[in-house]
Amino acid sequence: MDIDLSAADLAFRDDVRDFLRTNAYKPGADYGEWRFGWFEKAKAKGGWDVPKWPKAFGGPGWTPTQHYIWEQETAIAMLPFDMPFGVGMLAPILMGYGSKEQQDRFLPDIRARKVNWCQGYSEPGAGSDLAALKTKAELSADGKTYTVNGTKIWTTAAHMADWIFCLTRTEDTGKRQEGITFLLFPMKQPGIEVKPIITLGGSHTVNMVHINDVKVPVENRIGEEGKGWTYAKGLLQHERTGLAGVSRSIVALESLKKQARSVKRGNGSLMDEPAFRAKVAALEVDLMALEFTELRSLAAASAGGALGPESSIMKLKGTEIQQRIAKLTVEAGGIYSAGWGHPVGPKFARNGMASYLSSRAYTIYGGASEVQKDVIAKNVLGIKSGKK
Amino acid sequence: MNFDLSSEQQLLRDSVERFVADNYSLEARVKVTDAEPGFSKTHWKSFADLGWLALPFAEADGGFGGGPIETMLLMEAFGKGLVVEPYLASIVLGGGALRRGASKAVKDAILPGVIDGTKQLAFGYAEEQARFDLEDVITTARPEANGFLLNGTKSVVQNAATADYIVISARTSGGQVDRNGISLFLIDAKADGVERDNYPTVDGLRASEVKLTNVRVDRDRLIGEVGNGFAILEAVANDAILALSAEAVGAMEVLYKDTVEYTTQRQQFGHALSEFQVLQHRMVEMFMEYEQCKSLLFRATLEAAQGTHTAQRTIHALKHLVGKAGTFIGENAVQLHGGMGMTEELRIGHYFKRLLVIDAQFGNSDHHLQKFAA
């Protein structure tokens, strides 16, 4: 056992740092232009624009330790988030279950971030219980076209999306998980109506999407009809392992401490107040533990084994920690956390409340914490399900 | 970066796990703890034969030169079996002080007996007024011809009743809470002026209040330098925290797994208890706390083994989390076992009591959170 990085890993870290520094955003530059340029340069480094893609599809083929270093360094450099829907979520499904034609058709634009995707999963009647979804897809008699009708909800970035990957129901007899079909179709077409949903933080990221008689050619179906649930489940795992955000939380905790130290109390600062200080300390301890839980799970993955039981807790604990950091930022802002969109009080307090309110979604999306616990009870503790 | 064990470490873990599985039933444990001296001399001899008593000592001192990782493997397995033999007191504490600070003459005289199991050690580091502060010492050591004269009382000294020698922290100079001025001495447990008030602790182990009245110690029984004992004391306390935390992680694993098993067997309202979601979620929380403690145990142990500059802080973090999680897992194991969890008949309660004592030793959860935040 040891925690030192090898000479090769250290060299890799220097390379990553150097890349992130050299290609950092310069204030005043055109953001969109910088972002596209960044991805091109990252691609030229050997697939750094798609760190998690396998080598066969042009990814870098990093070791788990290299992935960990990348996460750490991009968090420290505060690299803007990449929209996860294309590169992170649909691409693995296309690689695993799509046809060669579909891979050739969709992957290059996903990689170039030319086409924005959104995820059509949840419905008004199917949230954590996703298998209850009802959006209907009917195949024409000639077997060439699906007609899709239904409503999707909580669809992140649907208002900016060019395409949607969508779970639809093609069969409603038999087991609910069977009869679900995975379709891809464009968003900018008649029959699709996107209605914004404004969330507690005042922002517009999620939407309701109405789908009326939208025609989808059968070559836009991933895999077999009725097998969509299996494909989506694989994808949910990709989604959940990416949600813990440990490296980002480590950086966020450091700024929280800095902010709290800037809040003067007598001769000291808010960090000298025992109650606040104890909460920050307890949070940091949990985060230090979670960082090693992630390393243990990476170590298991690099040994080629299945993910150990420890990996199952990442999403639950990681999102809880993100929420606690957001909450303490609100506490640090004091009365100015009540402000809304007006530039008064400490700078960090201006966005604190909105971030905190938005963070309440972390334990709801990607499988609510309660659903995660059901999954751990069943898959890790081996307890027979049978909810009472 | 890796979490793989070397082949020697794997052998050690396998042998201690096998020994514990073969020898530590609840019945056997209770039989041993109900009688004096509160542990099995046969097992202690086996520990010596298996080389475990030699583990942390340098090869030059007749040991195997093991470090924090080896001790962690041993103690985690001990925790699973709820082992009562005084490994912590004799090897980690007493032995830890001697291997760090004793003169060659003292090592040559004492360590062979400790390693072959014929002699045992204890460490009197705590005092009633000190609560968890190692530097709060009012026991005095006054220089006199050829040595020192010790006066004071050391609190809750584990294994003092059986120990042949006791390491004592005493003040040779400075004020009550000064780090400077603390010196360590090795006294003969049966020396004139040593009075031991022996009692069992709630976890079935043994401790004593050790009263020292004009106890004479030769100058060559000084461990480390005069007035500079605190560094050794602190290092030994860190070893102890790592060892106790490993033991606690082993105990937590048994508690959460036993709870899953019990609730799966036990039928109420026409269903296995484990089918009730409210209980499932509680058990998932117990499991998560266990995994988090295990992760932090790895982190702190590896940092200590590699001597990182953050090791001390990570050790505070570990003891904080182990205290918090140990109490949480223990209380909920009892709760989910219902009335049966309250009985001495099941092993649950015995593990719970051990975790409570571990929280109270070398600073509890709150104490270490404060140190961590300082």
Interface residues (C-beta under 8 A of the other chain):
Chain A: M1 D2 I3 D4 L5 S6 D9 T65 R277 A278 V280 A281 A282 E284 V285 D286 M288 A289 L290 E291 F292 T293 L295 R296 A299 A303 P309 E310 I313 L316 K317 E370 K373 D374 I376 A377 V380 L381 G382 I383 K384 S385 G386 K387 K388
Chain B: M1 N2 F3 D4 L5 Q9 I69 V260 T263 T264 F269 H271 A272 S274 E275 F276 Q277 Q280 H281 M283 V284 E285 F287 M288 E291 Q292 C293 K294 S295 L296 F298 R299 L302 E303 A305 Q306 T308 T314 A317 H320 L321 L369 Q370 F372 A373
